[in-house]
Amino acid sequence: MSRGTPRPRRRLFITVCPKEPGTVVLPVERGGPRRRLDARAIFRELQSLVARRNLEAVVLVREGCAGGCHGRGPNVSLTLHAMPVPGERPDNVAIGWRTYVGSLADAPALQAIIDENLI
């Protein structure tokens, strides 16, 4: 985890549907330039954000159905998972979820998808 980043209270599984057509225009990081991103670019940028911030242990970015197949894409969904108790294995039982189906363009940045749901 990068220095100055609060300790996560949960784990995130972020799913991006690579088959969704369409683009959104938003910054990758808060305060950064707005960019036109399709689903594949969103997937790559989220993976890159996770790696740069050393969040691989708590954030998984994967391709798959994010829901909203008939709506405007690209679409992203995520499931929230409890942090395991020290010494115990993590489980994959979701304790919550959120979707950005047709609403990804309203996010302040891709980074916000991680920040607003992890801490």
N, C-alpha and C positions, 0 to 999 in steps of 0.2 A: 504494500500500500504506500502511496506516495506521501511524503512528509506534509503534514498540515491537513490531510484528509481525515475527517472524522471516521471512527470505526463503524463499519456497516452493522446494522441491526438485523439484516436479512440478506438472502441471496436472491438473485434475479435470473430468470431464464427469459431472454428476449428472442422472439420469433419474428422473422421478416419473411414475407412471402415473395419469392423471386419472380413469380409469374404475374404479379399484379402490374398492369400497365399504368402509365401516368408518371408524373413527377411532382415534386414539391420544391419550393424555394425557401430555404432557411439556412442559418449558419450551422456548421458542425459544432463549434464551440461557442459559448457565450461571448458576445462582443466581436466575434469573427465575421468575415464577409459572408453575405448570403450567397448560396450556391444552388443551382438546379440539380436535384438528386433523384435518380430513379431507384427502384427497389434494390438493385445490385450495388449501387453506390452507397445506399444507406447501410446495407449489410457490411460492406467493406469499412465504411467510416466508423460504425459502431464497434467492430472488431478492433480497429486501430485505436479508438478511444480507450477501450478496455485495456489493451496492451500498454499504451503510453502511461496509463494511470495505475498500472500493476494491480488490476482488479480481477485477474483471471480466476482467482480462488472463489470469488463471490458473484461473478457475472458471466453467464454463458450466452453467446450470440449464436443463433442457429437459423437455418433456412427451414421453412415449413409453412403450413397454412396458418395465416394470422386472422382468418375470418374476413367477412366482408367481400367475398369474391365478386359480388355483383355491383359493388360500389366503386367510387373513385379510389385509386391507389396512389402511391404505394401504401400498404398497410403494415402495421407493426402491432404485436400483442406481447404481453409479458405476464409471467406468473411470478408471484412472490413466495419465497420459501423461508422457513425459520432457519436461523443459524443453529448448527448443532451444538449441543453441550460439549465442552472440552472432553476429549476422550471418546466421544461417540461418533459413529458414522452419520453423515448427513442423509436425510431421506429426500424423496422427490415428491412429497405431498404438498400441493400448493395451499397456502393459507390466504391467498388473495390473487387477484388478477386485474389487469387494466388493458384496454385496447385503445389503439390510435387508428381506428378504422374510419377513413374519411376525414380525420381531424389532425393528422400529423402536421399539416401546414400551420396549425395554430400553436404548435410548440415553439417556445422561444429559441430552441436550438436542439440538435440531436443529443447533446450532452445532458440536457434537462431530463430526457427519458431515463437516464441512469440516475442522476442526482436526486430527482424528485421521488424516486421509488426505492432507492437503496438505503438512504439514511432516514 
